[in-house]
Amino acid sequence: MIKDKNSSNQKSPSFTELNRSVGDLGGLMHQTSDTQHPTSFNLTSLLRKNIANLEPYSSARDEFKGEASVYLDANESPHNAPFNRYPDPLQLKLKEKISEVKGVGVENIFLGNGSDEAIDLVYRAFCEPRTDNVVAIEPTYGMYKVCANINDVEYRKVLLDSNFQFKAKELIAATDENTKIIWLCSPNNPTGNLLLEQEINQLFTRFHGIVVVDEAYIDFASRESYTQVLANHPNLIVLQTFSKAWGSAAIRLGMAFASKEIIAVFNKIKYPYNVNLLTQEKAFESLANKQNVTQWVQDTLKERATLIDKLSEVKMVRHIYPTDANFVLVKVDDANGTYKRLVEKGIIVRNRNSVSLCAGCLRITIGTKEENKTLIEELKRIS
Ligand SMILES: Cc1ncc(COP(=O)(O)O)c(C=O)c1O
């Protein structure tokens, strides 16, 4: 559900105007915040030392703010406008629009090349390689572990229960003084379920590191986003993406929402122009037409219900797990064999047979009515 939290009719400058008038969101590390911090949460002490002390790159776009008629400061070409100019490094016009739609302050938004960029930045900001560790639920989205390995950070898994839920006290028990991050994903991938709020909420106060709640699939879920409680939890980072409900995986745009202090750290360590002009424009256009997305989500939810109904009639299907996402985890008689047969027919689903707690399972994305029908027909033929 795409919820409009605020409706502002303020006129925004164009992307090219913004290329020349970027505000400074940096240098916020030392400001005090008016949120209720858990007594022992201390952002500066959580940061890697080299990051806390980092002198960030200052681009031409950072150093001159305002309007001019001649720009000879960035070694750009004078030809091929508007692509000759570097894009706004802080994507302010786009953030203003996201702020309107999501009901989150501009200074609480980081944009990256997919939410995968934000996942990597979390490690780079907080985790000292070979010293610090992170704790994550298992099974979950694979990039948390891959990024831990890339950054040479220990990755600790805590197995979910048979309902794919966790207990806060078990995650806390897996932490030690070097645990910087707890990774949560709700709705979880590949299981599809929302994690229990009462357990998530305990972590904000009982764990004094960073709690990440990845909400890549929240637009398909029957619960409000954790972005709405950011002000209460200075150690919370919420991830969302344009790749799922917004139908824009190709433009690579991910969002991280957090305190302005955490966002300032991300802005300090990201590549200077991490979100290109085309992506900024395309995402703005999608946000301006968000009624399309609302309709797509409704269609997907309707198709999800139909697909689940039809799957329950297929002989090989042993169990269909509850889902709040745009996919469904399904236990079948022979996951490997079924997967192979579907591939032979040109139908690709995700084989999760070798994933913890998912033995015998396929993860099926909700497609169009026709795609779902083709899948069901083929599954019935294989059964
Ligand atoms: C839970 C979760 N988070 C993040 C991502 C990656 O999103 P993005 O395309 O924004 O990098 C995915 C992609 O499948 C995902 O399932």
The ligand as a Tripos MOL2 file, in Angstrom:
@<TRIPOS>MOLECULE
LIG
   16    16     1     0     0
SMALL
NO_CHARGES

@<TRIPOS>ATOM
      1 C1         14.7820   -8.2870    1.2230 C.3       1 LIG1
      2 C2         15.4670   -7.6330    0.0790 C.ar      1 LIG1
      3 N1         16.1850   -6.5300    0.3030 N.ar      1 LIG1
      4 C3         16.8210   -5.8990   -0.6820 C.ar      1 LIG1
      5 C4         16.7670   -6.3780   -1.9840 C.ar      1 LIG1
      6 C5         17.5440   -5.6780   -3.0520 C.3       1 LIG1
      7 O1         16.8730   -4.5880   -3.4810 O.3       1 LIG1
      8 P1         17.4990   -3.5970   -4.5450 P.3       1 LIG1
      9 O2         17.0210   -4.0520   -5.8900 O.co2     1 LIG1
     10 O3         16.9460   -2.2730   -4.1430 O.co2     1 LIG1
     11 O4         19.0020   -3.6520   -4.4250 O.co2     1 LIG1
     12 C6         16.0390   -7.5310   -2.2630 C.ar      1 LIG1
     13 C7         15.9810   -8.0670   -3.6270 C.2       1 LIG1
     14 O5         15.4560   -9.0780   -3.9360 O.2       1 LIG1
     15 C8         15.3750   -8.1680   -1.1970 C.ar      1 LIG1
     16 O6         14.6600   -9.2870   -1.3870 O.3       1 LIG1
@<TRIPOS>BOND
     1     1     2 1
     2     2     3 ar
     3     2    15 ar
     4     3     4 ar
     5     4     5 ar
     6     5     6 1
     7     5    12 ar
     8     6     7 1
     9     7     8 1
    10     8     9 2
    11     8    10 1
    12     8    11 1
    13    12    13 1
    14    12    15 ar
    15    13    14 2
    16    15    16 1
@<TRIPOS>SUBSTRUCTURE
     1 LIG1         1 GROUP 0 **** ****
